[in-house]
Amino acid sequence: MAFEIDLLPVGSEKKSGDCIAMRYGDLVNGKDKQTVIIVDGGYANTWKGTLKPHLKKYYNCEYDGKLHVDLVILSHPDGDHVSGLVEMAKDSEVEIGLVWMHKPWEELTPKWFKDGRITKESLKDRLGDAFEKAKELADMTNNVDLDCLTEGSYDFKDATFTILGPSEQFYKTCITNCEKTPTPSEDVDDMPQAQSSSGDMEYEPYVKGKIKWDDTENTSPINESSLVILFEYEGVKVLFTGDAGKDGLNRSIAYANETGIKLSDCTIIKMPHHGSRKNVNPDIMDAFIGSKKLYYSCASDDLGHHPSLRLINMLNEKGFRQLSTSGNILHWGKNAPDRGWTSAKVYDSFSKIEK
C-alpha cells in the first residue's frame, strides 16, 4: 500500500492560500482501488488552473467520465481555502463522495448574540450570507457529514482521521467573535482580534539563541476556528492545521495529551496560516519536536511575512526540517509512483529576521 501528498502552489503577489491533494491505497492500479482526498481548495482560479490538471496528470482518479474525489475537507471558510472547492463542486466532470466542513448558519443559535431581535431563521439567513462561499459549497454537495466534526478519531477507508480541535464550544466562540457575525452575547468569552500589518517590514540581525517572541500577536477568530486534524495511514502521520492560531493549537495539543495521541512523530506537519509567526510560539512547537518535516503553503513572493524569517530561524534552532511551496508543488510519497522530481530546498537560517 502507498501514500502521496501534494501541497499545490496557491496565490501570488503576497496572497497565499491552501490547496492540498493526497491519495493512498493501490496507486499503481489506482482508480477505484485508491482513496483521493482534497484538503482546502485555494482561490477560485486554483481549481481549473492547478488542482484539476494535477488530478488528471498524476492521480489516476478519472473513470466513468469523471474525476473521483472520495473526501473533501474544508478547514475554515476563508476565501483562499474555500473558493477553489466551490469551483470544483460546480464542475460536471467531478464526483465528490463526501465533504467535511462546518456550517455556521446551522450550528449557531440566537442565544450566542447580543441582539435579542434575532430569530433562528433571520440568523440562518444572515450567517448564510456572511459565509456565502462556504454555504454555496454545502448547498452544491449536499453530502456533508457533520457528525465527523467533533473531537475524536474516525476511520475512513483504511485510514484514521483524528479531529484534535476545535471543540464545539470553542468553535462557536470563534465564529461568534469573528468580524462576519453580529455582536456576541455578554455570556460569550472574548477573543483577541488579529493585528493588521504595518506595511514595509524592518529587519534586525539574527543572533542564535536570542530570538524573542511576541505573544501579544494573534491571528483572527475565524482562523482559530480551523479544523486541526491528524491523518494516519500505514505508518504515515500528517497533521493538518488550516490557519489555526495559538489558542486553537494549544487546545488541540492538550486534547492529544489527554487522549494519549503522540504528536512528536509526525511525518509532515502542515504549518498554519502559510507560516505566519502570529499563529505559533516556541512552546507550541516544542510539542512537535521529533516530527520529520514542516511544510508551508505560501506565495512565491512573500518571504519574511509568509513564512516568517523569525519563525524559520526559531524552528531551525529546534531542529525542524522546513520546506515550502513558494510557487511550486511540494510533494512527498511512500511507495508511490516515481515522478522523477528532485528534492525540495530546505530553509536555512537567515542572517536577518523581521522585527
VEXLUM-794959 format. One line per field, with one value per atom (N, C-alpha, C): residue number from 1; atom name; x, y, z. Coordinates in steps of 0.2 Angstrom, whole numbers. Layout:
k = [NUM  ...]
a = [CA  ...]
c1 = [X  ...]
c2 = [Y  ...]
c3 = [Z  ...]
END
This chain:
k = [1  1  1  2  2  2  3  3  3  4  4  4  5  5  5  6  6  6  7  7  7  8  8  8  9  9  9  10  10  10  11  11  11  12  12  12  13  13  13  14  14  14  15  15  15  16  16  16  17  17  17  18  18  18  19  19  19  20  20  20  21  21  21  22  22  22  23  23  23  24  24  24  25  25  25  26  26  26  27  27  27  28  28  28  29  29  29  30  30  30  31  31  31  32  32  32  33  33  33  34  34  34  35  35  35  36  36  36  37  37  37  38  38  38  39  39  39  40  40  40  41  41  41  42  42  42  43  43  43  44  44  44  45  45  45  46  46  46  47  47  47  48  48  48  49  49  49  50  50  50  51  51  51  52  52  52  53  53  53  54  54  54  55  55  55  56  56  56  57  57  57  58  58  58  59  59  59  60  60  60  61  61  61  62  62  62  63  63  63  64  64  64  65  65  65  66  66  66  67  67  67  68  68  68  69  69  69  70  70  70  71  71  71  72  72  72  73  73  73  74  74  74  75  75  75  76  76  76  77  77  77  78  78  78  79  79  79  80  80  80  81  81  81  82  82  82  83  83  83  84  84  84  85  85  85  86  86  86  87  87  87  88  88  88  89  89  89  90  90  90  91  91  91  92  92  92  93  93  93  94  94  94  95  95  95  96  96  96  97  97  97  98  98  98  99  99  99  100  100  100  101  101  101  102  102  102  103  103  103  104  104  104  105  105  105  106  106  106  107  107  107  108  108  108  109  109  109  110  110  110  111  111  111  112  112  112  113  113  113  114  114  114  115  115  115  116  116  116  117  117  117  118  118  118  119  119  119  120  120  120  121  121  121  122  122  122  123  123  123  124  124  124  125  125  125  126  126  126  127  127  127  128  128  128  129  129  129  130  130  130  131  131  131  132  132  132  133  133  133  134  134  134  135  135  135  136  136  136  137  137  137  138  138  138  139  139  139  140  140  140  141  141  141  142  142  142  143  143  143  144  144  144  145  145  145  146  146  146  147  147  147  148  148  148  149  149  149  150  150  150  151  151  151  152  152  152  153  153  153  154  154  154  155  155  155  156  156  156  157  157  157  158  158  158  159  159  159  160  160  160  161  161  161  162  162  162  163  163  163  164  164  164  165  165  165  166  166  166  167  167  167  168  168  168  169  169  169  170  170  170  171  171  171  172  172  172  173  173  173  174  174  174  175  175  175  176  176  176  177  177  177  178  178  178  179  179  179  180  180  180  181  181  181  182  182  182  183  183  183  184  184  184  185  185  185  186  186  186  187  187  187  188  188  188  189  189  189  190  190  190  191  191  191  192  192  192  193  193  193  194  194  194  195  195  195  196  196  196  197  197  197  198  198  198  199  199  199  200  200  200  201  201  201  202  202  202  203  203  203  204  204  204  205  205  205  206  206  206  207  207  207  208  208  208  209  209  209  210  210  210  211  211  211  212  212  212  213  213  213  214  214  214  215  215  215  216  216  216  217  217  217  218  218  218  219  219  219  220  220  220  221  221  221  222  222  222  223  223  223  224  224  224  225  225  225  226  226  226  227  227  227  228  228  228  229  229  229  230  230  230  231  231  231  232  232  232  233  233  233  234  234  234  235  235  235  236  236  236  237  237  237  238  238  238  239  239  239  240  240  240  241  241  241  242  242  242  243  243  243  244  244  244  245  245  245  246  246  246  247  247  247  248  248  248  249  249  249  250  250  250  251  251  251  252  252  252  253  253  253  254  254  254  255  255  255  256  256  256  257  257  257  258  258  258  259  259  259  260  260  260  261  261  261  262  262  262  263  263  263  264  264  264  265  265  265  266  266  266  267  267  267  268  268  268  269  269  269  270  270  270  271  271  271  272  272  272  273  273  273  274  274  274  275  275  275  276  276  276  277  277  277  278  278  278  279  279  279  280  280  280  281  281  281  282  282  282  283  283  283  284  284  284  285  285  285  286  286  286  287  287  287  288  288  288  289  289  289  290  290  290  291  291  291  292  292  292  293  293  293  294  294  294  295  295  295  296  296  296  297  297  297  298  298  298  299  299  299  300  300  300  301  301  301  302  302  302  303  303  303  304  304  304  305  305  305  306  306  306  307  307  307  308  308  308  309  309  309  310  310  310  311  311  311  312  312  312  313  313  313  314  314  314  315  315  315  316  316  316  317  317  317  318  318  318  319  319  319  320  320  320  321  321  321  322  322  322  323  323  323  324  324  324  325  325  325  326  326  326  327  327  327  328  328  328  329  329  329  330  330  330  331  331  331  332  332  332  333  333  333  334  334  334  335  335  335  336  336  336  337  337  337  338  338  338  339  339  339  340  340  340  341  341  341  342  342  342  343  343  343  344  344  344  345  345  345  346  346  346  347  347  347  348  348  348  349  349  349  350  350  350  351  351  351  352  352  352  353  353  353  354  354  354  355  355  355]
a = [N  CA  C  N  CA  C  N  CA  C  N  CA  C  N  CA  C  N  CA  C  N  CA  C  N  CA  C  N  CA  C  N  CA  C  N  CA  C  N  CA  C  N  CA  C  N  CA  C  N  CA  C  N  CA  C  N  CA  C  N  CA  C  N  CA  C  N  CA  C  N  CA  C  N  CA  C  N  CA  C  N  CA  C  N  CA  C  N  CA  C  N  CA  C  N  CA  C  N  CA  C  N  CA  C  N  CA  C  N  CA  C  N  CA  C  N  CA  C  N  CA  C  N  CA  C  N  CA  C  N  CA  C  N  CA  C  N  CA  C  N  CA  C  N  CA  C  N  CA  C  N  CA  C  N  CA  C  N  CA  C  N  CA  C  N  CA  C  N  CA  C  N  CA  C  N  CA  C  N  CA  C  N  CA  C  N  CA  C  N  CA  C  N  CA  C  N  CA  C  N  CA  C  N  CA  C  N  CA  C  N  CA  C  N  CA  C  N  CA  C  N  CA  C  N  CA  C  N  CA  C  N  CA  C  N  CA  C  N  CA  C  N  CA  C  N  CA  C  N  CA  C  N  CA  C  N  CA  C  N  CA  C  N  CA  C  N  CA  C  N  CA  C  N  CA  C  N  CA  C  N  CA  C  N  CA  C  N  CA  C  N  CA  C  N  CA  C  N  CA  C  N  CA  C  N  CA  C  N  CA  C  N  CA  C  N  CA  C  N  CA  C  N  CA  C  N  CA  C  N  CA  C  N  CA  C  N  CA  C  N  CA  C  N  CA  C  N  CA  C  N  CA  C  N  CA  C  N  CA  C  N  CA  C  N  CA  C  N  CA  C  N  CA  C  N  CA  C  N  CA  C  N  CA  C  N  CA  C  N  CA  C  N  CA  C  N  CA  C  N  CA  C  N  CA  C  N  CA  C  N  CA  C  N  CA  C  N  CA  C  N  CA  C  N  CA  C  N  CA  C  N  CA  C  N  CA  C  N  CA  C  N  CA  C  N  CA  C  N  CA  C  N  CA  C  N  CA  C  N  CA  C  N  CA  C  N  CA  C  N  CA  C  N  CA  C  N  CA  C  N  CA  C  N  CA  C  N  CA  C  N  CA  C  N  CA  C  N  CA  C  N  CA  C  N  CA  C  N  CA  C  N  CA  C  N  CA  C  N  CA  C  N  CA  C  N  CA  C  N  CA  C  N  CA  C  N  CA  C  N  CA  C  N  CA  C  N  CA  C  N  CA  C  N  CA  C  N  CA  C  N  CA  C  N  CA  C  N  CA  C  N  CA  C  N  CA  C  N  CA  C  N  CA  C  N  CA  C  N  CA  C  N  CA  C  N  CA  C  N  CA  C  N  CA  C  N  CA  C  N  CA  C  N  CA  C  N  CA  C  N  CA  C  N  CA  C  N  CA  C  N  CA  C  N  CA  C  N  CA  C  N  CA  C  N  CA  C  N  CA  C  N  CA  C  N  CA  C  N  CA  C  N  CA  C  N  CA  C  N  CA  C  N  CA  C  N  CA  C  N  CA  C  N  CA  C  N  CA  C  N  CA  C  N  CA  C  N  CA  C  N  CA  C  N  CA  C  N  CA  C  N  CA  C  N  CA  C  N  CA  C  N  CA  C  N  CA  C  N  CA  C  N  CA  C  N  CA  C  N  CA  C  N  CA  C  N  CA  C  N  CA  C  N  CA  C  N  CA  C  N  CA  C  N  CA  C  N  CA  C  N  CA  C  N  CA  C  N  CA  C  N  CA  C  N  CA  C  N  CA  C  N  CA  C  N  CA  C  N  CA  C  N  CA  C  N  CA  C  N  CA  C  N  CA  C  N  CA  C  N  CA  C  N  CA  C  N  CA  C  N  CA  C  N  CA  C  N  CA  C  N  CA  C  N  CA  C  N  CA  C  N  CA  C  N  CA  C  N  CA  C  N  CA  C  N  CA  C  N  CA  C  N  CA  C  N  CA  C  N  CA  C  N  CA  C  N  CA  C  N  CA  C  N  CA  C  N  CA  C  N  CA  C  N  CA  C  N  CA  C  N  CA  C  N  CA  C  N  CA  C  N  CA  C  N  CA  C  N  CA  C  N  CA  C  N  CA  C  N  CA  C  N  CA  C  N  CA  C  N  CA  C  N  CA  C  N  CA  C  N  CA  C  N  CA  C  N  CA  C  N  CA  C  N  CA  C  N  CA  C  N  CA  C  N  CA  C  N  CA  C  N  CA  C  N  CA  C  N  CA  C  N  CA  C  N  CA  C  N  CA  C  N  CA  C  N  CA  C  N  CA  C  N  CA  C  N  CA  C  N  CA  C  N  CA  C  N  CA  C  N  CA  C  N  CA  C  N  CA  C  N  CA  C  N  CA  C  N  CA  C  N  CA  C  N  CA  C  N  CA  C  N  CA  C  N  CA  C  N  CA  C  N  CA  C  N  CA  C  N  CA  C  N  CA  C  N  CA  C  N  CA  C  N  CA  C  N  CA  C  N  CA  C  N  CA  C  N  CA  C  N  CA  C  N  CA  C  N  CA  C  N  CA  C  N  CA  C  N  CA  C  N  CA  C  N  CA  C  N  CA  C  N  CA  C  N  CA  C  N  CA  C  N  CA  C  N  CA  C  N  CA  C  N  CA  C  N  CA  C  N  CA  C  N  CA  C  N  CA  C  N  CA  C  N  CA  C  N  CA  C  N  CA  C  N  CA  C  N  CA  C  N  CA  C  N  CA  C  N  CA  C  N  CA  C  N  CA  C  N  CA  C  N  CA  C  N  CA  C  N  CA  C]
c1 = [4  0  4  2  6  2  6  3  7  4  7  3  6  3  6  2  5  2  6  4  5  -1  0  1  4  5  -1  -2  -8  -6  -9  -8  -1  -1  4  3  9  8  6  10  9  2  -2  -8  -7  -6  -5  -12  -12  -18  -16  -21  -20  -24  -21  -24  -19  -22  -18  -22  -18  -21  -17  -21  -17  -21  -17  -21  -17  -21  -17  -21  -18  -20  -16  -19  -16  -15  -9  -8  -6  -4  -2  -8  -12  -18  -24  -23  -27  -34  -37  -44  -48  -52  -56  -53  -46  -43  -39  -40  -37  -42  -39  -44  -40  -44  -42  -45  -41  -43  -41  -45  -43  -44  -39  -40  -39  -44  -44  -43  -45  -45  -42  -39  -36  -41  -39  -44  -48  -52  -57  -53  -47  -44  -39  -39  -34  -37  -44  -47  -45  -47  -45  -38  -35  -28  -23  -24  -19  -22  -27  -29  -32  -36  -39  -34  -29  -24  -20  -18  -14  -18  -24  -28  -28  -28  -28  -22  -16  -10  -7  -8  -4  -9  -15  -19  -23  -23  -26  -33  -37  -43  -49  -48  -53  -56  -63  -66  -73  -77  -84  -85  -80  -80  -80  -78  -77  -71  -68  -63  -66  -64  -67  -63  -66  -63  -67  -64  -68  -70  -66  -67  -64  -68  -66  -66  -61  -61  -60  -64  -63  -61  -55  -53  -57  -58  -62  -64  -69  -72  -69  -62  -59  -58  -58  -59  -53  -47  -41  -41  -46  -47  -53  -58  -65  -66  -64  -66  -65  -59  -57  -62  -64  -68  -75  -77  -84  -83  -78  -77  -76  -73  -73  -80  -84  -91  -95  -94  -98  -96  -90  -88  -91  -95  -98  -94  -87  -83  -80  -83  -80  -86  -84  -89  -86  -89  -87  -90  -87  -90  -93  -89  -91  -87  -90  -87  -88  -82  -82  -81  -86  -85  -90  -88  -93  -98  -104  -110  -112  -109  -111  -118  -121  -128  -133  -131  -135  -133  -127  -124  -125  -125  -126  -134  -135  -142  -142  -148  -148  -145  -145  -143  -135  -132  -125  -123  -129  -128  -132  -130  -132  -139  -140  -147  -152  -157  -162  -168  -167  -172  -170  -165  -163  -167  -170  -173  -169  -171  -167  -167  -172  -172  -168  -169  -165  -158  -156  -149  -146  -150  -148  -147  -151  -150  -144  -143  -138  -131  -131  -124  -123  -128  -128  -125  -127  -124  -117  -116  -109  -104  -106  -101  -104  -104  -108  -104  -98  -94  -95  -94  -95  -102  -107  -114  -115  -112  -113  -110  -104  -101  -105  -108  -113  -119  -122  -128  -127  -121  -120  -118  -115  -113  -119  -122  -127  -125  -119  -117  -112  -113  -109  -110  -105  -106  -104  -108  -107  -105  -107  -105  -97  -94  -87  -83  -86  -83  -82  -83  -82  -75  -72  -66  -67  -62  -62  -59  -58  -55  -60  -59  -64  -60  -63  -60  -63  -59  -61  -57  -60  -57  -50  -49  -42  -38  -40  -35  -39  -36  -39  -38  -43  -43  -45  -40  -42  -43  -49  -50  -48  -43  -40  -43  -46  -50  -53  -57  -59  -65  -65  -71  -77  -83  -89  -90  -88  -89  -84  -78  -73  -74  -76  -78  -83  -89  -94  -92  -87  -84  -80  -77  -73  -77  -82  -87  -91  -93  -97  -92  -86  -81  -79  -80  -77  -80  -77  -80  -86  -87  -93  -100  -99  -106  -108  -114  -117  -113  -114  -111  -112  -107  -108  -112  -116  -119  -114  -116  -111  -109  -112  -110  -105  -103  -98  -91  -86  -80  -77  -73  -70  -64  -62  -56  -52  -46  -42  -42  -42  -43  -36  -35  -29  -27  -20  -17  -16  -17  -15  -8  -5  2  3  9  11  14  14  17  24  29  35  38  42  45  52  53  60  64  70  74  79  81  87  91  97  102  100  101  99  105  103  108  105  109  107  106  100  98  95  94  92  86  82  76  70  68  62  55  50  44  38  34  29  22  20  14  8  9  3  0  4  2  -3  -8  -13  -16  -19  -22  -30  -34  -41  -45  -51  -55  -57  -58  -60  -55  -49  -43  -43  -44  -44  -49  -54  -60  -58  -51  -49  -49  -51  -50  -43  -41  -34  -35  -32  -34  -27  -27  -21  -23  -20  -21  -16  -18  -14  -15  -10  -11  -4  -4  2  8  8  14  15  11  12  7  10  6  6  1  1  -4  -1  -5  -7  -14  -17  -19  -17  -19  -23  -24  -28  -24  -28  -25  -25  -26  -27  -21  -23  -19  -16  -13  -10  -16  -21  -27  -29  -31  -33  -28  -22  -16  -15  -15  -14  -20  -26  -31  -31  -29  -28  -22  -17  -11  -14  -17  -20  -24  -29  -33  -29  -24  -20  -16  -14  -11  -16  -22  -27  -29  -28  -31  -25  -19  -13  -11  -12  -10  -4  1  8  8  11  12  19  24  31  34  30  32  29  26  23  27  25  29  29  24  23  18  20  16  15  8  7  6  11  11  5  2  -4  -2  -7  -8  -1  1  6  13  14  20  20  14  14  16  20  23  17  12  6  3  3  -1  3  9  13  18  20  26  30  36  41  38  34  31  27  23  18  23  28  32  36  37  41  37  30  26  27  30  30  38  42  49  50  53  54  50  45  42  47  46  51  51  45  45  40  41  36  35  29  28  24  26  22  19  13  9  9  13  14  16  14  15  23  25  32  36  32  35  33  33  30  35  41  46  47  47  48  41  36  29  26  25  23  28  33  33  38  37  41  48  53  60  62  58  59  57  51  49  54  56  60  67  70  76  75  69  67  67  63  62  68  73  79  83  83  86  83  77  74  75  78  80  75  70  65  68  65  67  61  62  57  57  51  51  44  44  38  36  30  28  31  30  33  33  27  26  27  28  30  25  25  22  27  24  28  25  29  27  31  27  31  27  30  27  30  26  29  26  31  29  25  25  21  25  21  25  30  36  41  39  39  38  45  50  57  58  55  56  63  66  71  69  74  72  71  66  65  70  71  76  73  78  76  78  74  76  82  87  92  90  94  93  95  92  93  98  102  106  103  97  92  85  82  75  70  64  60  59  58  57  50]
c2 = [-6  0  6  12  18  24  29  36  41  47  53  59  64  71  76  81  87  93  98  105  108  111  114  122  125  132  136  140  144  152  156  163  166  173  177  184  188  195  195  191  191  188  185  182  174  172  165  161  155  151  143  139  132  128  123  118  111  106  100  94  90  84  78  73  67  61  55  49  43  38  32  25  20  13  10  7  5  10  13  19  17  11  8  7  3  1  6  10  16  16  21  22  20  15  13  9  8  5  9  16  21  26  30  35  42  46  53  58  62  67  74  79  86  90  93  97  105  108  115  116  121  122  128  132  139  144  148  153  150  154  152  149  152  150  144  142  136  130  129  123  121  126  125  125  130  132  127  124  120  113  113  107  102  104  99  96  100  97  93  94  90  83  83  76  72  76  72  69  73  71  66  66  62  57  59  55  49  48  42  41  46  45  47  46  48  41  40  34  36  32  33  41  44  51  56  54  59  58  64  64  62  57  54  57  61  63  60  56  52  57  62  66  73  78  85  88  91  94  101  105  112  114  117  118  124  129  135  139  144  147  153  154  160  158  164  163  159  160  156  149  147  139  136  140  138  139  144  146  141  138  133  127  125  120  121  127  129  128  130  129  121  117  110  107  109  106  108  114  116  112  109  106  99  98  92  86  87  82  79  81  79  75  70  66  67  70  71  66  62  57  60  64  66  73  77  84  84  86  88  95  99  106  108  114  117  121  121  125  130  136  140  143  143  145  140  134  129  128  129  127  133  139  144  146  148  150  157  160  167  168  164  165  167  165  167  175  178  185  190  196  201  204  204  207  202  204  200  199  203  203  198  195  190  183  181  175  169  163  157  158  160  160  166  172  178  176  173  172  167  162  157  161  165  169  174  177  182  178  172  169  165  163  161  166  172  177  179  179  181  176  169  164  161  166  164  158  159  153  147  146  140  137  142  139  137  140  138  131  130  123  118  119  115  113  119  118  114  114  111  103  102  95  91  94  90  84  83  76  78  83  85  81  77  73  77  80  85  81  74  70  69  70  69  75  81  87  88  83  84  81  82  79  72  68  61  58  51  48  44  45  42  38  32  28  30  30  32  28  23  19  17  13  11  16  22  27  29  33  36  43  47  54  56  59  62  69  71  78  81  84  87  93  97  103  106  111  114  110  111  108  112  109  113  120  120  126  131  129  134  136  132  133  139  138  143  150  149  155  159  155  159  162  158  161  167  167  172  178  178  183  186  182  185  191  194  200  199  193  192  191  191  189  195  195  200  201  206  207  201  198  192  194  189  190  191  194  195  189  183  177  174  176  173  176  171  173  178  183  187  184  186  183  189  189  194  194  200  201  201  200  200  207  208  215  215  221  222  224  222  223  231  233  240  242  238  240  237  241  238  235  229  226  229  230  231  225  225  219  220  215  216  210  210  205  199  193  187  185  183  181  174  169  162  162  159  158  164  169  176  178  174  176  177  183  185  183  182  180  185  188  192  188  186  183  187  194  198  198  196  195  189  190  185  184  179  178  179  179  181  175  177  171  166  169  164  159  162  157  152  154  150  144  145  140  135  135  130  123  118  111  109  106  103  95  92  85  81  76  71  65  64  59  53  47  41  36  33  28  24  18  13  17  19  22  30  32  39  44  49  54  61  64  71  75  80  85  91  92  97  103  109  114  120  120  125  132  137  143  144  138  139  143  146  150  147  151  149  146  149  146  139  139  133  127  129  124  121  126  124  119  121  116  110  110  103  99  102  99  96  100  97  91  91  86  80  80  75  72  76  74  70  73  69  63  62  55  51  53  48  48  54  54  57  54  57  62  67  72  74  70  71  67  63  58  59  65  66  66  63  63  70  73  80  84  90  95  101  102  107  113  118  124  128  131  135  142  144  151  153  148  150  152  150  152  158  161  167  166  171  170  171  174  176  169  164  158  153  153  148  152  148  151  145  147  141  136  137  132  127  130  126  121  124  120  114  115  110  104  104  98  94  97  93  91  93  91  83  81  74  72  77  76  78  75  75  81  84  89  94  101  106  109  109  111  118  123  129  130  132  134  141  144  151  153  160  163  163  164  164  170  176  182  186  181  184  182  180  178  183  182  187  188  187  188  181  178  171  167  163  162  167  168  172  170  175  173  172  175  174  167  165  158  153  154  149  148  154  153  150  151  148  141  139  132  128  131  128  127  131  130  124  123  117  111  111  105  103  107  105  106  102  102  106  112  116  117  116  117  120  124  127  126  128  128  134  140  146  145  144  144  137  132  125  120  114  109  106  105  102  95  90  83  78  73  68  62  56  50  44  39  32  27  23  18  20  27  30  30  30  31  36  35  40  45  51  56  59  57  60  67  69  75  75  81  82  84  84  86  93  95  102  105  112  115  116  115  116  123  126  133  133  136  138  144  145  151  157  163  169  174  178  182  188  190  195  192  194  192  199  198  204  206  212  214  213]
c3 = [0  0  0  -3  -4  -2  -2  0  -3  -5  -8  -6  -5  -4  -8  -10  -14  -11  -9  -7  -14  -16  -23  -22  -27  -27  -27  -23  -22  -21  -25  -24  -27  -27  -30  -27  -28  -26  -18  -14  -7  -5  -9  -7  -7  -1  -1  0  0  0  1  3  4  -1  -4  -8  -7  -4  -3  -6  -10  -13  -10  -8  -6  -8  -9  -10  -7  -6  -3  -5  -4  -7  -12  -17  -23  -28  -28  -33  -40  -40  -47  -51  -48  -52  -51  -46  -45  -46  -48  -50  -44  -44  -39  -33  -34  -29  -24  -25  -21  -17  -13  -10  -11  -14  -15  -11  -8  -3  -5  -4  -5  1  4  10  8  8  5  -2  -5  -12  -15  -11  -13  -16  -21  -24  -29  -32  -37  -43  -45  -51  -50  -43  -42  -45  -45  -47  -55  -59  -66  -68  -65  -66  -63  -58  -54  -52  -48  -45  -50  -54  -59  -64  -67  -71  -67  -60  -56  -55  -54  -53  -59  -65  -72  -73  -72  -74  -69  -62  -58  -54  -53  -48  -51  -57  -60  -57  -56  -52  -57  -64  -69  -71  -70  -73  -73  -78  -79  -81  -84  -87  -82  -76  -70  -66  -63  -58  -52  -48  -42  -36  -32  -26  -20  -16  -10  -5  -3  3  2  3  3  10  13  19  19  21  22  29  30  36  40  36  38  32  33  27  24  25  22  14  10  3  0  3  0  2  5  6  3  3  1  -7  -10  -16  -22  -22  -26  -26  -20  -18  -22  -21  -24  -32  -35  -42  -44  -40  -41  -40  -35  -35  -41  -44  -50  -56  -56  -62  -63  -69  -70  -72  -72  -73  -67  -61  -54  -50  -47  -42  -35  -31  -24  -20  -16  -12  -5  -2  5  6  10  12  20  23  30  30  33  34  39  43  47  43  46  43  48  49  55  55  49  48  51  52  55  62  64  70  76  74  79  80  86  88  91  91  93  100  104  111  111  106  105  104  102  100  104  105  109  107  101  98  99  104  106  100  95  90  84  85  80  81  76  76  73  74  71  64  61  53  51  54  52  53  58  59  54  52  47  41  39  33  33  39  40  39  43  43  36  33  26  21  22  18  20  26  29  26  26  24  17  12  6  2  2  -2  1  8  12  11  11  10  3  -2  -9  -9  -6  -7  -4  2  6  2  -1  -5  -11  -14  -20  -19  -13  -12  -9  -4  0  3  4  7  13  17  22  28  31  37  43  46  52  58  58  64  65  60  60  62  64  65  73  77  84  86  91  93  93  91  91  85  85  79  75  69  64  59  57  52  45  40  34  28  26  20  22  27  29  33  33  37  43  47  53  53  54  55  62  66  72  72  74  75  82  82  88  91  86  88  82  82  89  92  99  102  100  101  99  102  108  112  109  108  106  99  94  88  87  91  91  94  99  102  96  93  87  82  80  75  77  83  86  87  88  89  82  77  70  68  63  60  56  54  49  53  59  63  68  70  74  81  85  91  96  99  103  109  112  119  124  130  135  138  137  140  136  130  126  128  128  130  124  126  122  119  113  109  106  107  103  96  93  86  83  76  73  72  72  71  64  61  54  53  47  46  45  47  47  41  36  29  28  26  24  31  30  36  37  44  46  48  48  49  55  58  63  62  65  64  68  65  69  74  80  85  87  86  88  95  97  104  107  104  107  103  100  96  102  101  106  102  106  103  106  102  104  105  111  111  111  111  110  103  98  91  91  87  87  80  78  72  73  68  69  71  74  77  72  65  60  59  59  58  64  70  76  75  71  70  66  63  59  62  58  60  60  66  67  66  61  60  59  63  62  57  52  47  48  48  49  45  41  37  36  37  36  38  45  47  46  41  39  44  46  50  48  46  43  48  50  54  50  49  45  50  49  54  52  45  42  44  47  49  56  60  67  71  76  80  86  90  97  101  102  106  104  97  94  94  93  93  100  105  112  114  112  114  111  105  101  104  106  109  116  119  126  125  120  118  117  113  111  117  121  128  132  132  137  134  128  124  122  124  123  116  112  105  104  101  100  94  96  90  89  92  91  86  82  77  70  69  63  57  51  45  42  42  40  44  46  49  44  42  38  42  42  46  45  50  50  47  43  40  36  32  27  31  37  41  44  46  50  57  60  66  72  69  74  76  73  74  79  80  84  89  94  98  99  102  104  108  113  117  113  109  104  100  97  93  97  103  107  107  107  107  101  95  89  88  92  91  91  85  84  77  75  69  63  57  52  48  46  41  43  42  42  35  33  26  27  22  22  15  15  9  8  4  3  -4  -5  -11  -13  -19  -20  -19  -17  -16  -10  -5  2  8  6  11  16  23  28  31  28  30  31  25  24  20  23  30  33  40  44  44  43  44  51  56  63  65  62  63  60  54  51  55  58  62  68  71  78  77  72  71  69  65  64  70  75  81  85  84  87  83  77  73  68  66  61  54  50  43  39  36  34  26  23  16  14  8  6  -1  -3  -10  -13  -11  -14  -22  -24  -32  -35  -31  -34  -30  -33  -30  -25  -19  -13  -12  -14  -14  -10  -7  -3  -4  -5  -5  -2  -1  2  -3  -6  -11  -16  -18  -23  -30  -35  -42  -42  -45  -46  -51  -49  -54  -57  -55  -57  -55  -49  -46  -42  -41  -37  -30  -25  -19  -18  -14  -12  -8  -9  -5  2  7  14  16  20  23  27  26  30  34  40  44  40  41  38  43  40  44  47  44  47  47  52  53  54  52  53  60  62  69  71]
END
